[in-house]
Amino acid sequence: MLVVVAILSLLVGGAYQIYTSSTTDTRYQAMRANLKMMKTAIDQFHAKTGAYPTSLEALTRSYLSRVPDDPTTERIGNDWMVIGPNDDPNDSSKWVSATAGPPTGGIADVRSASDFEK
């Protein structure tokens, strides 16, 4: 009986590892798809207006149905990080929360607030 319980524990432990790994991968892929969609919308907005959007919500008027949630964070809502067109994207101090207000010149790029994309 003890051997059966030990084998079942190993099987359940392995299944749990596979489940958590696939869940993390799925969240990462969804985050990447959301980023691509928002970056495309920013580019389209800039091409049409000649300016960058002042908020991610400004993209919902014509380019997005809504600002997607970041599936890699535990929070729900607009918790993306944004940067202005004249800022260095490699300088982590230039990235600000999308809810903190727009960077100077509008939003030129967006990234996840999670550790996945830093």
LINSULHU-V444080 format. One record per run of one state. SS is the DSSP state (~ for helix, > for strand, _ for the rest). FROM is the first residue (numbers start at 0). LEN is the number of residues. If there is no record, write none. Layout:
# LINSULHU-V444080
SS&FROM&LEN / SS&FROM&LEN
This chain:
# LINSULHU-V444080
_&0&1 / ~&1&48 / _&49&3 / >&52&1 / _&53&3 / ~&56&5 / _&61&19 / >&80&3 / _&83&8 / ~&91&3 / _&94&1 / >&95&2 / ~&97&3 / _&100&6 / >&106&1 / _&107&1 / >&108&3 / _&111&3 / ~&114&3 / _&117&1
